[in-house]
Every structure is written in C-alpha cells, then in structure tokens.
C-alpha cells in the first residue's frame, strides 16, 4: 500500500457517508464462509446454471422492446 501514498484522489463529495453496497457485503461474507470451509451456493444475478423455461424465453422476446 505504501506505493500509493502520494497519489492524489479527487472524489465527488456526494459519496461521503455512503454505506457498503449489499452486493459487496454479501460477496465478502460468502467468501469468508467458503474460506472457513462452509459450502456456499451463490444464487445471485448472473448466468443461471438452470435452464430457462421456454415460456419465459418467449415472453422475454415478445416484451424486450418494453425494456
């Protein structure tokens, strides 16, 4: 960390007091649990390991233009 001591950082003052995001907190906690030997299943956003049912795919296609 010492090599970064002389770097000037200009942050927007509106971010002062912001809490850690829930996503980062969950990721940190799950990593801690894994490192302690616990089995962790991550079911958050991202690519699902489960197949998406055809009716869901068709509905998404039909309504994609609606965002």
PDB file of N, CA, C and O in Angstrom, chain B, residues numbered from 101:
ATOM      1  N   UNK B 101       0.812  -1.200   0.000  1.00  0.00           N
ATOM      2  CA  UNK B 101       0.000   0.000   0.000  1.00  0.00           C
ATOM      3  C   UNK B 101       0.858   1.267   0.000  1.00  0.00           C
ATOM      4  O   UNK B 101       0.408   2.328  -0.433  1.00  0.00           O
ATOM      5  N   UNK B 102       2.062   1.153   0.475  1.00  0.00           N
ATOM      6  CA  UNK B 102       2.916   2.327   0.597  1.00  0.00           C
ATOM      7  C   UNK B 102       3.147   3.000  -0.748  1.00  0.00           C
ATOM      8  O   UNK B 102       3.312   4.219  -0.802  1.00  0.00           O
ATOM      9  N   UNK B 103       3.161   2.249  -1.813  1.00  0.00           N
ATOM     10  CA  UNK B 103       3.423   2.853  -3.118  1.00  0.00           C
ATOM     11  C   UNK B 103       2.305   3.777  -3.576  1.00  0.00           C
ATOM     12  O   UNK B 103       2.487   4.502  -4.554  1.00  0.00           O
ATOM     13  N   UNK B 104       1.161   3.781  -2.913  1.00  0.00           N
ATOM     14  CA  UNK B 104       0.035   4.624  -3.304  1.00  0.00           C
ATOM     15  C   UNK B 104      -0.115   5.867  -2.431  1.00  0.00           C
ATOM     16  O   UNK B 104      -1.073   6.619  -2.611  1.00  0.00           O
ATOM     17  N   UNK B 105       0.766   6.098  -1.525  1.00  0.00           N
ATOM     18  CA  UNK B 105       0.624   7.206  -0.577  1.00  0.00           C
ATOM     19  C   UNK B 105       0.659   8.582  -1.215  1.00  0.00           C
ATOM     20  O   UNK B 105       0.053   9.509  -0.679  1.00  0.00           O
ATOM     21  N   UNK B 106       1.332   8.750  -2.317  1.00  0.00           N
ATOM     22  CA  UNK B 106       1.480  10.067  -2.932  1.00  0.00           C
ATOM     23  C   UNK B 106       0.516  10.303  -4.089  1.00  0.00           C
ATOM     24  O   UNK B 106       0.681  11.264  -4.840  1.00  0.00           O
ATOM     25  N   UNK B 107      -0.471   9.456  -4.244  1.00  0.00           N
ATOM     26  CA  UNK B 107      -1.437   9.635  -5.322  1.00  0.00           C
ATOM     27  C   UNK B 107      -2.567  10.526  -4.829  1.00  0.00           C
ATOM     28  O   UNK B 107      -3.150  10.288  -3.772  1.00  0.00           O
ATOM     29  N   UNK B 108      -2.865  11.554  -5.613  1.00  0.00           N
ATOM     30  CA  UNK B 108      -3.972  12.438  -5.262  1.00  0.00           C
ATOM     31  C   UNK B 108      -5.267  11.848  -5.823  1.00  0.00           C
ATOM     32  O   UNK B 108      -5.332  11.481  -6.997  1.00  0.00           O
ATOM     33  N   UNK B 109      -6.276  11.762  -4.992  1.00  0.00           N
ATOM     34  CA  UNK B 109      -7.556  11.206  -5.396  1.00  0.00           C
ATOM     35  C   UNK B 109      -8.621  12.282  -5.237  1.00  0.00           C
ATOM     36  O   UNK B 109      -8.812  12.823  -4.148  1.00  0.00           O
ATOM     37  N   UNK B 110      -9.312  12.586  -6.329  1.00  0.00           N
ATOM     38  CA  UNK B 110     -10.387  13.568  -6.289  1.00  0.00           C
ATOM     39  C   UNK B 110     -11.714  12.830  -6.370  1.00  0.00           C
ATOM     40  O   UNK B 110     -12.098  12.340  -7.432  1.00  0.00           O
ATOM     41  N   UNK B 111     -12.412  12.755  -5.244  1.00  0.00           N
ATOM     42  CA  UNK B 111     -13.704  12.076  -5.195  1.00  0.00           C
ATOM     43  C   UNK B 111     -14.821  13.099  -5.108  1.00  0.00           C
ATOM     44  O   UNK B 111     -14.670  14.157  -4.496  1.00  0.00           O
ATOM     45  N   UNK B 112     -15.919  12.775  -5.716  1.00  0.00           N
ATOM     46  CA  UNK B 112     -17.105  13.607  -5.598  1.00  0.00           C
ATOM     47  C   UNK B 112     -17.545  13.596  -4.142  1.00  0.00           C
ATOM     48  O   UNK B 112     -17.705  12.524  -3.558  1.00  0.00           O
ATOM     49  N   UNK B 113     -17.741  14.744  -3.557  1.00  0.00           N
ATOM     50  CA  UNK B 113     -18.080  14.830  -2.141  1.00  0.00           C
ATOM     51  C   UNK B 113     -19.455  14.259  -1.827  1.00  0.00           C
ATOM     52  O   UNK B 113     -19.766  14.010  -0.662  1.00  0.00           O
ATOM     53  N   UNK B 114     -20.284  14.049  -2.847  1.00  0.00           N
ATOM     54  CA  UNK B 114     -21.616  13.470  -2.623  1.00  0.00           C
ATOM     55  C   UNK B 114     -21.560  12.012  -2.194  1.00  0.00           C
ATOM     56  O   UNK B 114     -22.560  11.474  -1.719  1.00  0.00           O
ATOM     57  N   UNK B 115     -20.412  11.360  -2.350  1.00  0.00           N
ATOM     58  CA  UNK B 115     -20.333   9.947  -1.982  1.00  0.00           C
ATOM     59  C   UNK B 115     -19.914   9.739  -0.534  1.00  0.00           C
ATOM     60  O   UNK B 115     -19.904   8.608  -0.048  1.00  0.00           O
ATOM     61  N   UNK B 116     -19.568  10.820   0.159  1.00  0.00           N
ATOM     62  CA  UNK B 116     -19.205  10.690   1.571  1.00  0.00           C
ATOM     63  C   UNK B 116     -20.371  10.099   2.348  1.00  0.00           C
ATOM     64  O   UNK B 116     -21.520  10.488   2.138  1.00  0.00           O
ATOM     65  N   UNK B 117     -20.089   9.185   3.221  1.00  0.00           N
ATOM     66  CA  UNK B 117     -21.117   8.615   4.074  1.00  0.00           C
ATOM     67  C   UNK B 117     -21.907   7.487   3.441  1.00  0.00           C
ATOM     68  O   UNK B 117     -22.790   6.917   4.082  1.00  0.00           O
ATOM     69  N   UNK B 118     -21.604   7.153   2.188  1.00  0.00           N
ATOM     70  CA  UNK B 118     -22.320   6.035   1.563  1.00  0.00           C
ATOM     71  C   UNK B 118     -21.917   4.731   2.242  1.00  0.00           C
ATOM     72  O   UNK B 118     -20.749   4.516   2.565  1.00  0.00           O
ATOM     73  N   UNK B 119     -22.889   3.881   2.448  1.00  0.00           N
ATOM     74  CA  UNK B 119     -22.610   2.581   3.047  1.00  0.00           C
ATOM     75  C   UNK B 119     -22.109   1.622   1.979  1.00  0.00           C
ATOM     76  O   UNK B 119     -22.284   1.848   0.781  1.00  0.00           O
ATOM     77  N   UNK B 120     -21.484   0.548   2.441  1.00  0.00           N
ATOM     78  CA  UNK B 120     -21.028  -0.508   1.536  1.00  0.00           C
ATOM     79  C   UNK B 120     -22.258  -1.103   0.845  1.00  0.00           C
ATOM     80  O   UNK B 120     -23.296  -1.289   1.480  1.00  0.00           O
ATOM     81  N   UNK B 121     -22.145  -1.399  -0.433  1.00  0.00           N
ATOM     82  CA  UNK B 121     -23.283  -1.979  -1.142  1.00  0.00           C
ATOM     83  C   UNK B 121     -23.597  -3.364  -0.590  1.00  0.00           C
ATOM     84  O   UNK B 121     -22.703  -4.092  -0.157  1.00  0.00           O
ATOM     85  N   UNK B 122     -24.863  -3.710  -0.611  1.00  0.00           N
ATOM     86  CA  UNK B 122     -25.292  -5.019  -0.124  1.00  0.00           C
ATOM     87  C   UNK B 122     -24.627  -6.134  -0.930  1.00  0.00           C
ATOM     88  O   UNK B 122     -24.278  -7.179  -0.381  1.00  0.00           O
ATOM     89  N   UNK B 123     -24.455  -5.910  -2.225  1.00  0.00           N
ATOM     90  CA  UNK B 123     -23.830  -6.921  -3.079  1.00  0.00           C
ATOM     91  C   UNK B 123     -22.400  -7.200  -2.620  1.00  0.00           C
ATOM     92  O   UNK B 123     -22.000  -8.357  -2.494  1.00  0.00           O
ATOM     93  N   UNK B 124     -21.633  -6.140  -2.372  1.00  0.00           N
ATOM     94  CA  UNK B 124     -20.257  -6.333  -1.918  1.00  0.00           C
ATOM     95  C   UNK B 124     -20.215  -7.001  -0.548  1.00  0.00           C
ATOM     96  O   UNK B 124     -19.368  -7.858  -0.296  1.00  0.00           O
ATOM     97  N   UNK B 125     -21.127  -6.609   0.334  1.00  0.00           N
ATOM     98  CA  UNK B 125     -21.160  -7.200   1.671  1.00  0.00           C
ATOM     99  C   UNK B 125     -21.464  -8.692   1.594  1.00  0.00           C
ATOM    100  O   UNK B 125     -20.850  -9.491   2.301  1.00  0.00           O
ATOM    101  N   UNK B 126     -22.407  -9.065   0.738  1.00  0.00           N
ATOM    102  CA  UNK B 126     -22.759 -10.483   0.580  1.00  0.00           C
ATOM    103  C   UNK B 126     -21.588 -11.254  -0.017  1.00  0.00           C
ATOM    104  O   UNK B 126     -21.278 -12.362   0.422  1.00  0.00           O
ATOM    105  N   UNK B 127     -20.942 -10.667  -1.017  1.00  0.00           N
ATOM    106  CA  UNK B 127     -19.782 -11.336  -1.622  1.00  0.00           C
ATOM    107  C   UNK B 127     -18.672 -11.559  -0.607  1.00  0.00           C
ATOM    108  O   UNK B 127     -18.057 -12.624  -0.575  1.00  0.00           O
ATOM    109  N   UNK B 128     -18.416 -10.550   0.225  1.00  0.00           N
ATOM    110  CA  UNK B 128     -17.374 -10.687   1.245  1.00  0.00           C
ATOM    111  C   UNK B 128     -17.747 -11.769   2.260  1.00  0.00           C
ATOM    112  O   UNK B 128     -16.909 -12.586   2.642  1.00  0.00           O
ATOM    113  N   UNK B 129     -19.010 -11.767   2.693  1.00  0.00           N
ATOM    114  CA  UNK B 129     -19.459 -12.754   3.672  1.00  0.00           C
ATOM    115  C   UNK B 129     -19.387 -14.169   3.095  1.00  0.00           C
ATOM    116  O   UNK B 129     -18.946 -15.095   3.775  1.00  0.00           O
ATOM    117  N   UNK B 130     -19.818 -14.336   1.847  1.00  0.00           N
ATOM    118  CA  UNK B 130     -19.778 -15.679   1.250  1.00  0.00           C
ATOM    119  C   UNK B 130     -18.344 -16.160   1.079  1.00  0.00           C
ATOM    120  O   UNK B 130     -18.061 -17.347   1.241  1.00  0.00           O
ATOM    121  N   UNK B 131     -17.427 -15.231   0.749  1.00  0.00           N
ATOM    122  CA  UNK B 131     -16.015 -15.606   0.632  1.00  0.00           C
ATOM    123  C   UNK B 131     -15.466 -16.038   1.995  1.00  0.00           C
ATOM    124  O   UNK B 131     -14.731 -17.021   2.090  1.00  0.00           O
ATOM    125  N   UNK B 132     -15.829 -15.298   3.050  1.00  0.00           N
ATOM    126  CA  UNK B 132     -15.388 -15.666   4.401  1.00  0.00           C
ATOM    127  C   UNK B 132     -15.898 -17.054   4.778  1.00  0.00           C
ATOM    128  O   UNK B 132     -15.153 -17.865   5.330  1.00  0.00           O
ATOM    129  N   UNK B 133     -17.163 -17.324   4.481  1.00  0.00           N
ATOM    130  CA  UNK B 133     -17.740 -18.635   4.800  1.00  0.00           C
ATOM    131  C   UNK B 133     -17.031 -19.749   4.033  1.00  0.00           C
ATOM    132  O   UNK B 133     -16.749 -20.809   4.592  1.00  0.00           O
ATOM    133  N   UNK B 134     -16.745 -19.510   2.756  1.00  0.00           N
ATOM    134  CA  UNK B 134     -16.038 -20.504   1.945  1.00  0.00           C
ATOM    135  C   UNK B 134     -14.645 -20.756   2.512  1.00  0.00           C
ATOM    136  O   UNK B 134     -14.204 -21.902   2.610  1.00  0.00           O
ATOM    137  N   UNK B 135     -13.956 -19.680   2.883  1.00  0.00           N
ATOM    138  CA  UNK B 135     -12.603 -19.817   3.418  1.00  0.00           C
ATOM    139  C   UNK B 135     -12.593 -20.555   4.754  1.00  0.00           C
ATOM    140  O   UNK B 135     -11.584 -21.151   5.132  1.00  0.00           O
ATOM    141  N   UNK B 136     -13.724 -20.515   5.471  1.00  0.00           N
ATOM    142  CA  UNK B 136     -13.799 -21.230   6.748  1.00  0.00           C
ATOM    143  C   UNK B 136     -14.275 -22.676   6.554  1.00  0.00           C
ATOM    144  O   UNK B 136     -14.504 -23.399   7.524  1.00  0.00           O
ATOM    145  N   UNK B 137     -14.422 -23.086   5.281  1.00  0.00           N
ATOM    146  CA  UNK B 137     -14.773 -24.468   4.994  1.00  0.00           C
ATOM    147  C   UNK B 137     -16.250 -24.740   4.755  1.00  0.00           C
ATOM    148  O   UNK B 137     -16.642 -25.885   4.529  1.00  0.00           O
ATOM    149  N   UNK B 138     -17.067 -23.706   4.801  1.00  0.00           N
ATOM    150  CA  UNK B 138     -18.507 -23.887   4.582  1.00  0.00           C
ATOM    151  C   UNK B 138     -18.805 -24.008   3.090  1.00  0.00           C
ATOM    152  O   UNK B 138     -18.107 -23.423   2.262  1.00  0.00           O
ATOM    153  N   UNK B 139     -19.835 -24.765   2.756  1.00  0.00           N
ATOM    154  CA  UNK B 139     -20.299 -24.887   1.377  1.00  0.00           C
ATOM    155  C   UNK B 139     -21.242 -23.718   1.113  1.00  0.00           C
ATOM    156  O   UNK B 139     -22.208 -23.524   1.851  1.00  0.00           O
ATOM    157  N   UNK B 140     -20.969 -22.935   0.067  1.00  0.00           N
ATOM    158  CA  UNK B 140     -21.773 -21.756  -0.251  1.00  0.00           C
ATOM    159  C   UNK B 140     -22.330 -21.902  -1.666  1.00  0.00           C
ATOM    160  O   UNK B 140     -21.594 -22.190  -2.611  1.00  0.00           O
ATOM    161  N   UNK B 141     -23.632 -21.699  -1.795  1.00  0.00           N
ATOM    162  CA  UNK B 141     -24.290 -21.705  -3.101  1.00  0.00           C
ATOM    163  C   UNK B 141     -24.657 -20.271  -3.426  1.00  0.00           C
ATOM    164  O   UNK B 141     -25.450 -19.652  -2.716  1.00  0.00           O
ATOM    165  N   UNK B 142     -24.089 -19.744  -4.488  1.00  0.00           N
ATOM    166  CA  UNK B 142     -24.363 -18.360  -4.885  1.00  0.00           C
ATOM    167  C   UNK B 142     -25.489 -18.353  -5.916  1.00  0.00           C
ATOM    168  O   UNK B 142     -25.335 -18.847  -7.033  1.00  0.00           O
ATOM    169  N   UNK B 143     -26.605 -17.790  -5.519  1.00  0.00           N
ATOM    170  CA  UNK B 143     -27.776 -17.760  -6.399  1.00  0.00           C
ATOM    171  C   UNK B 143     -28.132 -16.326  -6.781  1.00  0.00           C
ATOM    172  O   UNK B 143     -29.301 -16.019  -7.017  1.00  0.00           O
ATOM    173  N   UNK B 144     -27.157 -15.468  -6.840  1.00  0.00           N
ATOM    174  CA  UNK B 144     -27.388 -14.066  -7.182  1.00  0.00           C
ATOM    175  C   UNK B 144     -27.516 -13.879  -8.681  1.00  0.00           C
ATOM    176  O   UNK B 144     -27.663 -14.837  -9.439  1.00  0.00           O
ATOM    177  N   UNK B 145     -27.455 -12.616  -9.088  1.00  0.00           N
ATOM    178  CA  UNK B 145     -27.553 -12.289 -10.507  1.00  0.00           C
ATOM    179  C   UNK B 145     -26.361 -12.859 -11.253  1.00  0.00           C
ATOM    180  O   UNK B 145     -25.292 -13.077 -10.681  1.00  0.00           O
ATOM    181  N   UNK B 146     -26.561 -13.089 -12.511  1.00  0.00           N
ATOM    182  CA  UNK B 146     -25.518 -13.644 -13.353  1.00  0.00           C
ATOM    183  C   UNK B 146     -26.095 -14.778 -14.170  1.00  0.00           C
ATOM    184  O   UNK B 146     -27.311 -14.956 -14.234  1.00  0.00           O
ATOM    185  N   UNK B 147     -25.241 -15.522 -14.778  1.00  0.00           N
ATOM    186  CA  UNK B 147     -25.696 -16.629 -15.612  1.00  0.00           C
ATOM    187  C   UNK B 147     -26.177 -17.766 -14.721  1.00  0.00           C
ATOM    188  O   UNK B 147     -25.447 -18.260 -13.862  1.00  0.00           O
ATOM    189  N   UNK B 148     -27.405 -18.161 -14.944  1.00  0.00           N
ATOM    190  CA  UNK B 148     -28.014 -19.219 -14.147  1.00  0.00           C
ATOM    191  C   UNK B 148     -27.516 -20.592 -14.595  1.00  0.00           C
ATOM    192  O   UNK B 148     -27.347 -20.834 -15.790  1.00  0.00           O
ATOM    193  N   UNK B 149     -27.283 -21.485 -13.641  1.00  0.00           N
ATOM    194  CA  UNK B 149     -26.905 -22.849 -14.015  1.00  0.00           C
ATOM    195  C   UNK B 149     -28.127 -23.681 -14.406  1.00  0.00           C
ATOM    196  O   UNK B 149     -28.001 -24.823 -14.847  1.00  0.00           O
ATOM    197  N   UNK B 150     -29.307 -23.089 -14.236  1.00  0.00           N
ATOM    198  CA  UNK B 150     -30.546 -23.805 -14.536  1.00  0.00           C
ATOM    199  C   UNK B 150     -31.091 -23.368 -15.886  1.00  0.00           C
ATOM    200  O   UNK B 150     -30.961 -22.201 -16.256  1.00  0.00           O
ATOM    201  N   UNK B 151     -31.702 -24.294 -16.633  1.00  0.00           N
ATOM    202  CA  UNK B 151     -32.277 -23.911 -17.928  1.00  0.00           C
ATOM    203  C   UNK B 151     -33.471 -22.974 -17.729  1.00  0.00           C
ATOM    204  O   UNK B 151     -34.241 -23.124 -16.780  1.00  0.00           O
ATOM    205  N   UNK B 152     -33.612 -22.009 -18.636  1.00  0.00           N
ATOM    206  CA  UNK B 152     -34.740 -21.077 -18.581  1.00  0.00           C
ATOM    207  C   UNK B 152     -35.909 -21.727 -19.324  1.00  0.00           C
ATOM    208  O   UNK B 152     -35.755 -22.144 -20.472  1.00  0.00           O
ATOM    209  N   UNK B 153     -37.081 -21.815 -18.678  1.00  0.00           N
ATOM    210  CA  UNK B 153     -38.234 -22.440 -19.336  1.00  0.00           C
ATOM    211  C   UNK B 153     -38.615 -21.707 -20.626  1.00  0.00           C
ATOM    212  O   UNK B 153     -38.547 -20.479 -20.691  1.00  0.00           O
ATOM    213  N   UNK B 154     -39.008 -22.449 -21.630  1.00  0.00           N
ATOM    214  CA  UNK B 154     -39.348 -21.886 -22.939  1.00  0.00           C
ATOM    215  C   UNK B 154     -40.382 -20.766 -22.852  1.00  0.00           C
ATOM    216  O   UNK B 154     -40.211 -19.751 -23.527  1.00  0.00           O
ATOM    217  N   UNK B 155     -41.456 -20.897 -22.050  1.00  0.00           N
ATOM    218  CA  UNK B 155     -42.426 -19.796 -21.986  1.00  0.00           C
ATOM    219  C   UNK B 155     -41.813 -18.479 -21.479  1.00  0.00           C
ATOM    220  O   UNK B 155     -42.229 -17.396 -21.892  1.00  0.00           O
ATOM    221  N   UNK B 156     -40.835 -18.581 -20.593  1.00  0.00           N
ATOM    222  CA  UNK B 156     -40.170 -17.378 -20.090  1.00  0.00           C
ATOM    223  C   UNK B 156     -39.349 -16.752 -21.209  1.00  0.00           C
ATOM    224  O   UNK B 156     -39.375 -15.534 -21.388  1.00  0.00           O
ATOM    225  N   UNK B 157     -38.627 -17.562 -21.957  1.00  0.00           N
ATOM    226  CA  UNK B 157     -37.818 -17.069 -23.071  1.00  0.00           C
ATOM    227  C   UNK B 157     -38.712 -16.371 -24.092  1.00  0.00           C
ATOM    228  O   UNK B 157     -38.388 -15.279 -24.559  1.00  0.00           O
ATOM    229  N   UNK B 158     -39.831 -16.996 -24.437  1.00  0.00           N
ATOM    230  CA  UNK B 158     -40.744 -16.414 -25.424  1.00  0.00           C
ATOM    231  C   UNK B 158     -41.322 -15.095 -24.931  1.00  0.00           C
ATOM    232  O   UNK B 158     -41.435 -14.141 -25.700  1.00  0.00           O
ATOM    233  N   UNK B 159     -41.687 -15.036 -23.656  1.00  0.00           N
ATOM    234  CA  UNK B 159     -42.232 -13.797 -23.089  1.00  0.00           C
ATOM    235  C   UNK B 159     -41.185 -12.692 -23.100  1.00  0.00           C
ATOM    236  O   UNK B 159     -41.494 -11.545 -23.422  1.00  0.00           O
ATOM    237  N   UNK B 160     -39.950 -13.033 -22.749  1.00  0.00           N
ATOM    238  CA  UNK B 160     -38.876 -12.026 -22.791  1.00  0.00           C
ATOM    239  C   UNK B 160     -38.665 -11.501 -24.211  1.00  0.00           C
ATOM    240  O   UNK B 160     -38.480 -10.301 -24.413  1.00  0.00           O
ATOM    241  N   UNK B 161     -38.694 -12.395 -25.182  1.00  0.00           N
ATOM    242  CA  UNK B 161     -38.546 -11.977 -26.578  1.00  0.00           C
ATOM    243  C   UNK B 161     -39.675 -11.048 -26.986  1.00  0.00           C
ATOM    244  O   UNK B 161     -39.441 -10.024 -27.627  1.00  0.00           O
ATOM    245  N   UNK B 162     -40.903 -11.401 -26.615  1.00  0.00           N
ATOM    246  CA  UNK B 162     -42.081 -10.626 -27.019  1.00  0.00           C
ATOM    247  C   UNK B 162     -42.097  -9.242 -26.383  1.00  0.00           C
ATOM    248  O   UNK B 162     -42.647  -8.305 -26.960  1.00  0.00           O
ATOM    249  N   UNK B 163     -41.498  -9.100 -25.198  1.00  0.00           N
ATOM    250  CA  UNK B 163     -41.581  -7.829 -24.468  1.00  0.00           C
ATOM    251  C   UNK B 163     -40.245  -7.102 -24.338  1.00  0.00           C
ATOM    252  O   UNK B 163     -40.137  -6.134 -23.584  1.00  0.00           O
ATOM    253  N   UNK B 164     -39.232  -7.559 -25.063  1.00  0.00           N
ATOM    254  CA  UNK B 164     -37.907  -6.941 -24.971  1.00  0.00           C
ATOM    255  C   UNK B 164     -37.926  -5.464 -25.332  1.00  0.00           C
ATOM    256  O   UNK B 164     -37.177  -4.675 -24.756  1.00  0.00           O
ATOM    257  N   UNK B 165     -38.768  -5.088 -26.271  1.00  0.00           N
ATOM    258  CA  UNK B 165     -38.833  -3.695 -26.696  1.00  0.00           C
ATOM    259  C   UNK B 165     -39.386  -2.772 -25.600  1.00  0.00           C
ATOM    260  O   UNK B 165     -39.250  -1.552 -25.689  1.00  0.00           O
ATOM    261  N   UNK B 166     -39.998  -3.349 -24.584  1.00  0.00           N
ATOM    262  CA  UNK B 166     -40.561  -2.567 -23.483  1.00  0.00           C
ATOM    263  C   UNK B 166     -39.534  -2.306 -22.381  1.00  0.00           C
ATOM    264  O   UNK B 166     -39.798  -1.561 -21.438  1.00  0.00           O
ATOM    265  N   UNK B 167     -38.388  -2.915 -22.508  1.00  0.00           N
ATOM    266  CA  UNK B 167     -37.318  -2.821 -21.511  1.00  0.00           C
ATOM    267  C   UNK B 167     -37.786  -3.320 -20.181  1.00  0.00           C
ATOM    268  O   UNK B 167     -37.021  -3.318 -19.217  1.00  0.00           O
TER     269      UNK B 167
END
